[in-house]
Amino acid sequence: MARFCAKEGCEFAVHTGDIIYPEGISSADDPRLISNFERPYADLNVPVYLSLGNHEHYGKAEAMVAAWADGGPARARGLVDARLPERRYTFVHNNVRFVVLDTMTLDDEQGRWLDDVLARSRAAGERWVFALGHHPFRSSGMHGPAVGPAREWMEKHLCHRVDVYLSGHDHDKEVLAPHCGVHQVISGAAAYVRPIEPKPGSVWATDTLGWAMAVLDPEQLVLTFYDDLGRLEARHTIVRKPR
């Protein structure tokens, strides 16, 4: 990733969660923040927006937030420009709205917060809206799609309101056909992978190590997927449709 970005240019990165495996951290100065995240990503040289996974919650999720808060231990070390201001947060880049969810707590409070963010985004005329969370909405991987209350929450708050939902959790890479107006993209193959058997609705899937690159203009998003050696695996285009 670092070599690719140095050559092609990257503006920022997003991390789909499970940053510290397998049990998260209990304090903001845990040395695994260095060994498991900061050193591996130190050469990327772009801001990295983080989301919390279930393994962060197996430790103390608030310790992850404290680690990168202004003046926090990880921010003071300065190896990675990591961004995790809250367990859930939002940011805008070039008139594109990104909403980062804490998918371990898909409750009414987070739903009201998201509804307000999306209403403000629509009023501001922001062209694209991306939601980012650890757990997928739909997936062919081992964990599969959201079910029960989680699925109900996502259908209520994401359907026909966001363009793309980015997630991890399943240790693979996959693009799924749109469902209720939402394109699902999974990139969770940075550390180790599990076999995947594509289900109906899967456009492309692989269980190789690697990552994804996104380039977008006002009308379309071009996704390219790479293996761990930087070799191109697939290209997929998403055309934005009015919400």
C-alpha positions, 0 to 999 in steps of 0.5 A: 500500500505504501509503495502504491500510494507513493507512486500513484498518490493517495489522499487518505485510508480507512480501516474497517476494524479489528485493529488490535487482534484478538482481544483489543487493548485495556489502556491507551498506552498498550504496546500492541498499538505500536507493534500491531498498527503503528509500525505496519502502517508507518510508511503509508504517510496519509491520514488513516480513519479508523473504525472499531471492530468486535475485537476492539470491544473485547478490550476497552473500546474507549481506550482505542479512542483515547489512544488517538485523541489529541494529546493521546499516547499514540498521537504523541508518538506520531508514527501514523496520522490515525483518526478516531475522535469518537466511537462513531463520527463523521467527516467530509472530504471533497464534498463526500460524506463519510459516516463511521459507525460503531457496529457493536452498538447499533442502538436507537441513540446511534440511529438518531445520530446517523439520521441527523447526520444524513439529513444535514448531508442531504441539505448540504447537497453532498454528492456521495455518502459512504457509511463505514463499519466493521460488520457487513450489511450483506456478505458471502463470507464466513460470518455472513450478512447481518441478521435480526436486530442488526439487519433491521437497524441497517435497513432502517437507517442505511437503505436508500440513504447512503450510496456505499457501505464499506466493512470488514469482519469477514476475512476476504474481499467482496463486492455485492450488487446493490440492495435497497440502494446500497452498494456493499464493499467488503475489505477485511483481508489485511492480516489473514483470510478465510475461504469464501464461497460467493452467494447470490448477489455477489459480483466479485469475491476472493480470499486472497490477502490484500486491500482496495483502492477507491477513486471517485468523481461526482458520477461514479466510483471506481474500485480496484482490488490488489493482493498483498504484493500490489498486483491488480486483481479486479476493477469494479465501477459503481455509478451513482444514482439519485437517492 
